[in-house]
Amino acid sequence: MHKDTSTSAPSNTSGRIRHRKRSNEVIPEVSKANGTKLLVNDKSKYKSMLIRAYSSIWMIGGFALIIYMGHLYITAMVVVIQIFMASELFNLLRRAHEDRQLPGFRLLNWHFFFTAMLFVYGRILNQRLANTVTSDMVLYRLVSNLIKYHMVICYSLYIAGFMWFILTLKKKMYKYQFGQYAWTHMILIVVFGQSSFTVASIFEGIFWFLLPASLIVINDIAAYIFGFFFGRTPLIKLSPKKTWEGFIGASFTTIISAFLLADILGHSQWLTCPRKDLSTGWLHCDPGPMFKPESYTLPGWISQWFGWKEVSILPVQWHALCLGLFASIIAPFGGFFASGFKRAFKIKDFGDSIPGHGGMTDRMDCQMVMAVFAYIYLQSFVVSQSLSVETILDQILMNLTFDEQEALYRRLGEMLQQGIQRMS
């Protein structure tokens, strides 16, 4: 899309300048002649497509490498993405004039961000960290104490940030400072809170992270291709280049891909086994009923036409259809939300870190919506809610001292002996 050089960020009468490194191109409102905004009519669409394709290849290649490296590296990737997104959004409302009068105030944003990160990831990974250091008595006791006082530590850090904010309030700057305070918390809730569900899914099995994330990528690429070649009917005014042809074509592509991709990914133990610690070694586990193929007899007319009498399907493939349906119909509304948000601030993209795509936030808007749904779906319809032996043992290790554990095991031994005596 050619830039309109006649438009620029609106000037502030008080001389305040927004300190932002990203594109601040004003997006013109969609006119009645909406066809001029469609990709099919864009004269520079092939150049844009090549830039976008080049960036996509690099991103997909790097993503595949990180998936191969394992759970910890995927988690690190998610953290880096979150930091990029936070940086882009923190800078969105920055004003250089006010920041110069508030030295150190910008650090407060990051203080709240890393406090939230410590709290959320501490809750998600505390048991796995304890499982990792059980062989070292000193480390185990240190980690146990950190886990025990985790909430106190996080709350103390938050209160310190709260006091820091109050003590730095400056006359004639109240509105800006309180606006930044509210903006920071909105970012933590909407962005960090949602995307953190991704990490929870990773340790339930990379499959539950990789499949939803891949479906969003497939849907985005398919919508772009269908809209590129066939898009004629505008879909929504918030995104002038989105078309019904692209939306419908991408929906069918995503749902079919979900069914097929679940079968491919579901046969790998590396992708399906949950990770109970923070090590990086190879995983071996019973894949469970979701990943064990079941045979289905096909109707006679299919056998006559294609020669197939039965087909083998993983039960998880039926769940994948639900994920595909959500990724194709509901998740795109995350992108529409981001488009409306950018229009409200009169910017083209949240950043320019990814050529042809914009900023990290531009690529992750739908992923955040999908991550929350994938985790909730997993916990509601896939993961067994009954207590397992492993869950009980984890709670024992987490909440009891060594002396209490020893007393419990001794008591269990006595109960087993009494049971054996009764049976004999």
C-alpha positions in Angstrom: 0.0 0.0 0.0 1.4 3.4 -1.0 1.9 5.8 1.9 0.0 9.0 1.8 2.6 11.6 2.3 0.0 14.3 2.8 -1.1 12.9 6.2 0.9 13.0 9.4 0.4 12.6 13.1 -1.9 15.3 14.5 0.1 18.1 16.2 -0.4 18.9 19.8 -1.2 22.6 20.5 0.8 22.4 23.7 4.0 21.4 21.9 3.9 17.8 23.3 5.4 15.3 20.9 4.7 11.5 21.1 7.9 9.7 21.4 7.4 6.7 19.1 9.7 5.0 16.6 7.0 3.2 14.7 4.9 4.3 11.8 2.4 6.9 12.6 0.7 7.0 9.2 -3.0 7.9 9.6 -5.3 5.3 8.2 -7.9 7.1 6.1 -11.5 6.2 6.8 -13.1 3.7 4.4 -14.8 5.5 1.7 -17.8 4.4 -0.2 -15.6 3.3 -3.0 -14.3 0.5 -0.9 -12.9 -1.4 -3.8 -9.9 0.8 -4.0 -8.7 -0.5 -0.7 -8.9 -4.2 -1.6 -5.7 -6.2 -2.3 -7.0 -7.3 -5.6 -6.9 -3.7 -6.8 -3.6 -2.7 -5.1 -1.0 -1.9 -7.8 1.9 -2.7 -5.4 0.4 -5.9 -4.1 3.1 -8.2 -5.6 6.0 -6.2 -4.1 4.2 -6.2 -0.7 3.5 -10.0 -1.1 7.2 -10.7 -1.7 8.3 -8.8 1.4 5.6 -10.4 3.5 6.5 -13.9 2.2 10.2 -13.4 2.9 9.5 -12.4 6.5 7.1 -15.2 6.9 9.7 -17.8 5.8 12.2 -16.5 8.3 9.6 -16.5 11.1 8.3 -20.0 10.3 11.9 -21.3 10.1 12.9 -19.8 13.4 9.6 -21.0 15.0 10.2 -24.6 13.8 13.8 -24.5 15.3 12.6 -23.3 18.6 9.8 -26.0 18.7 12.5 -28.6 18.1 14.6 -27.3 21.0 11.8 -27.8 23.5 9.6 -26.4 26.2 12.0 -24.0 27.9 13.1 -22.4 24.6 9.4 -22.1 23.6 8.7 -20.4 26.9 11.7 -18.1 26.4 10.3 -17.2 22.9 6.9 -16.3 24.4 8.6 -14.1 27.0 10.6 -12.3 24.4 7.4 -11.7 22.3 5.6 -10.4 25.4 8.5 -7.9 26.0 8.3 -6.7 22.4 4.6 -6.3 22.6 4.8 -4.4 25.9 7.5 -2.1 24.5 5.3 -1.3 21.5 2.2 -0.6 23.6 4.1 1.3 26.3 5.5 3.6 23.6 2.1 4.2 22.1 1.1 6.9 24.6 4.6 8.2 25.4 5.1 11.9 25.3 8.7 13.1 25.2 7.9 16.5 26.9 6.3 14.8 29.9 8.9 12.0 30.1 11.7 14.6 30.3 10.1 16.1 33.4 9.7 12.7 35.0 13.1 11.0 35.1 12.8 7.3 35.9 9.1 7.3 35.5 9.3 5.0 32.4 11.0 2.3 34.5 7.8 2.0 36.5 6.0 0.5 33.5 8.6 -2.3 33.4 8.6 -2.8 37.2 4.9 -3.6 37.0 5.4 -5.8 33.9 8.2 -7.9 35.4 6.3 -8.2 38.7 3.3 -9.6 36.8 5.6 -11.9 34.9 7.1 -13.2 38.2 3.6 -13.8 39.6 2.0 -15.5 36.6 5.0 -17.7 35.6 5.7 -18.5 39.3 2.2 -19.9 39.6 2.5 -21.9 36.4 6.1 -23.2 36.8 6.6 -23.5 40.5 5.8 -27.3 40.7 8.0 -28.0 37.7 10.8 -26.1 39.2 10.5 -28.1 42.4 10.5 -31.3 40.4 13.7 -30.2 38.7 15.8 -29.6 41.9 14.6 -32.5 44.0 18.0 -34.2 43.8 19.7 -31.3 45.5 18.6 -30.8 49.1 19.9 -27.2 49.4 18.3 -26.1 46.2 15.1 -27.9 46.9 14.7 -26.1 50.3 15.5 -22.8 48.7 13.0 -23.3 45.9 10.4 -24.6 48.4 10.8 -21.4 50.5 10.5 -19.2 47.3 7.4 -21.1 46.3 5.9 -20.8 49.8 6.5 -17.0 49.9 5.9 -16.4 46.2 2.7 -14.4 46.6 4.2 -12.3 49.4 7.2 -11.5 47.3 5.0 -10.5 44.3 2.6 -8.5 46.4 5.5 -6.7 48.1 7.0 -5.8 44.7 3.6 -4.5 43.5 3.1 -2.4 46.6 6.6 -1.0 46.1 5.7 0.0 42.6 2.4 1.5 43.8 4.3 3.6 46.4 6.9 4.6 43.8 4.1 5.8 41.6 2.5 7.9 44.4 5.8 9.4 45.5 6.6 10.5 41.9 3.3 12.3 41.3 4.1 15.8 40.1 1.9 18.8 40.0 0.4 19.6 36.5 1.4 16.1 35.5 -1.3 14.1 37.3 -3.5 13.4 34.3 -0.6 12.1 32.3 0.8 10.0 35.1 -2.5 8.4 36.0 -3.2 7.8 32.4 0.1 5.9 32.1 -0.7 3.9 35.3 -4.1 2.8 33.9 -2.5 2.1 30.4 0.1 -0.1 32.0 -2.4 -2.2 33.9 -4.6 -2.5 30.8 -1.6 -3.9 28.9 -0.9 -6.4 31.7 -4.5 -7.6 31.7 -5.3 -7.7 28.0 -1.9 -8.6 26.6 0.2 -10.3 29.2 -2.7 -12.0 31.0 -4.0 -13.5 27.8 -0.7 -14.6 26.2 0.5 -16.2 29.5 -2.1 -18.9 28.9 0.3 -20.0 26.1 2.9 -21.1 28.6 0.4 -23.1 30.6 -0.5 -25.0 27.4 3.1 -25.6 26.5 3.8 -27.8 29.5 0.6 -29.7 29.0 2.2 -30.9 25.8 3.7 -28.8 22.9 0.9 -30.1 20.8 -1.6 -27.9 22.6 0.6 -24.8 21.9 1.7 -25.7 18.4 -1.6 -26.7 16.9 -3.6 -23.5 17.9 -0.7 -21.3 17.0 -0.3 -23.0 13.6 -4.0 -22.7 12.9 -3.8 -18.9 13.3 -0.9 -18.7 10.9 -2.7 -20.9 8.4 -5.8 -18.8 8.7 -3.9 -15.6 8.2 -2.0 -16.9 5.2 -5.1 -18.4 3.6 -7.1 -15.2 4.1 -4.3 -13.2 2.5 -4.1 -15.5 -0.5 -7.8 -15.8 -1.1 -8.2 -12.1 -0.6 -5.2 -11.4 -2.8 -6.6 -13.3 -5.8 -10.4 -13.4 -5.3 -11.3 -10.7 -2.8 -14.1 -8.5 -4.1 -16.6 -8.1 -1.2 -15.5 -6.0 1.8 -15.9 -7.8 5.1 -15.7 -5.2 7.8 -15.0 -1.4 7.7 -12.3 -1.7 10.5 -10.1 -3.7 8.1 -10.7 -2.4 4.5 -8.6 -5.1 2.9 -10.4 -8.0 4.6 -13.0 -9.6 2.3 -15.7 -12.2 2.6 -13.9 -14.3 0.0 -10.8 -14.3 2.0 -12.7 -15.0 5.3 -14.7 -17.9 3.9 -11.8 -19.4 2.0 -9.5 -19.2 5.0 -12.2 -20.8 7.2 -12.5 -23.9 5.1 -8.7 -24.1 4.8 -8.2 -23.8 8.5 -10.8 -26.4 9.5 -9.4 -29.0 7.1 -5.9 -28.2 8.1 -6.8 -28.6 11.8 -8.0 -32.1 11.2 -5.0 -33.2 9.1 -2.4 -31.4 11.2 -3.6 -32.9 14.4 -3.0 -36.4 12.9 0.5 -35.4 11.9 1.5 -33.8 15.2 -0.4 -36.4 17.3 2.0 -39.2 16.5 5.0 -37.5 18.1 5.8 -38.2 21.8 8.0 -35.0 21.9 4.9 -33.0 21.0 2.2 -34.8 23.0 3.9 -35.7 26.3 3.4 -33.2 29.2 6.6 -31.9 30.8 6.6 -32.3 34.6 9.9 -30.5 35.1 12.1 -27.8 33.5 14.7 -30.2 32.0 15.4 -30.4 28.3 15.7 -34.2 27.8 13.7 -36.4 25.6 10.2 -37.3 26.7 8.7 -40.8 27.0 5.1 -41.3 28.1 1.9 -43.2 27.5 0.2 -40.9 24.9 -3.2 -41.5 26.4 -6.4 -42.3 24.7 -6.6 -39.0 22.9 -3.5 -39.9 20.8 -4.3 -43.6 20.2 -5.9 -44.3 16.7 -9.4 -45.6 16.5 -10.7 -47.4 13.4 -14.0 -46.3 11.7 -15.8 -48.4 9.1 -16.7 -46.4 6.0 -20.0 -46.5 4.2 -20.3 -49.0 1.3 -20.4 -46.3 -1.4 -17.1 -44.9 -0.3 -15.5 -48.4 -0.4 -16.8 -48.8 -4.0 -15.5 -45.5 -5.2 -12.2 -45.3 -3.4 -11.5 -48.8 -2.2 -11.3 -47.8 1.5 -13.2 -50.0 3.9 -12.0 -48.3 7.2 -10.0 -45.3 8.3 -7.9 -44.7 11.4 -8.5 -41.4 13.2 -7.0 -40.1 16.4 -9.7 -38.9 18.9 -7.8 -35.6 19.3 -8.6 -34.9 15.6 -12.2 -34.3 16.5 -11.1 -31.8 19.2 -8.9 -30.2 16.5 -12.0 -29.4 14.5 -13.3 -27.3 17.3 -10.0 -25.5 17.6 -10.0 -24.9 13.8 -13.6 -23.6 13.9 -12.6 -21.1 16.6 -9.4 -20.1 14.8 -11.3 -19.4 11.6 -14.4 -17.6 12.9 -13.8 -16.1 16.4 -10.0 -15.5 16.6 -10.0 -13.1 13.6 -12.0 -10.7 15.8 -8.8 -10.2 17.8 -7.4 -8.7 14.6 -10.5 -6.6 14.0 -10.1 -5.3 17.6 -6.5 -4.4 16.9 -7.5 -2.7 13.7 -10.1 -0.5 15.5 -7.5 0.2 18.2 -5.0 1.4 15.6 -7.7 3.6 14.0 -8.5 5.1 17.4 -4.8 6.2 17.7 -4.5 7.0 13.9 -1.5 4.7 13.3 -0.9 2.1 10.6 0.9 -0.5 12.6 2.0 -1.0 16.2 5.6 -1.2 15.1 7.9 -2.0 12.2 10.0 -4.8 13.6 8.7 -7.4 11.1 9.0 -6.2 7.4 5.7 -6.5 5.6 3.8 -7.4 8.8 4.2 -4.4 11.1 5.1 -4.9 14.8 5.0 -7.9 17.1 1.6 -6.8 18.4 0.2 -6.8 14.8 1.1 -10.5 14.5 0.0 -11.6 17.9 -3.5 -10.0 18.1 -5.4 -13.2 17.1 -2.8 -15.5 18.8 -3.8 -14.1 22.2 -7.5 -14.8 21.7 -6.6 -18.3 20.5 -4.3 -19.0 23.4 -7.0 -18.4 26.0 -9.5 -20.5 24.2 -7.1 -23.4 23.6 -6.2 -23.6 27.3 -9.8 -23.3 28.5 -10.8 -26.0 26.0 -8.0 -28.2 27.0 -8.8 -28.0 30.7 -12.6 -28.3 30.2 -12.9 -31.1 27.6 -9.6 -32.9 27.3 -7.7 -33.1 30.6 -9.1 -35.4 33.2 -10.4 -33.5 36.2 -10.0 -36.4 38.6 -7.0 -36.6 40.9 -4.1 -38.7 39.8 -1.4 -40.3 41.8 1.1 -37.9 40.3 -1.1 -34.9 41.3 -1.3 -36.1 44.9 2.5 -36.7 45.1 3.1 -33.2 43.6 0.9 -31.7 46.3 2.8 -33.7 49.0 6.2 -32.5 47.7 4.9 -28.9 47.5 3.1 -28.5 50.8 4.8 -30.9 53.3 8.3 -30.7 54.9 10.6 -33.7 54.8 9.7 -34.7 58.3 6.0 -34.5 57.4 6.5 -36.5 54.3 8.4 -39.1 56.2 5.6 -39.3 58.8 3.1 -39.6 56.0 5.0 -42.4 54.2 5.4 -44.3 57.5 1.7 -44.0 58.2 0.9 -45.2 54.7 3.2 -48.2 55.2 1.3 -49.1 58.4 -2.0 -48.8 56.7 -0.9 -51.1 53.9 0.4 -53.7 56.3 -2.9 -53.6 58.2 -4.7 -54.1 54.9 -2.6 -57.0 53.9 -3.1 -58.6 57.3 -6.9 -58.3 57.0 -6.8 -59.9 53.5 -4.7 -62.8 54.8 
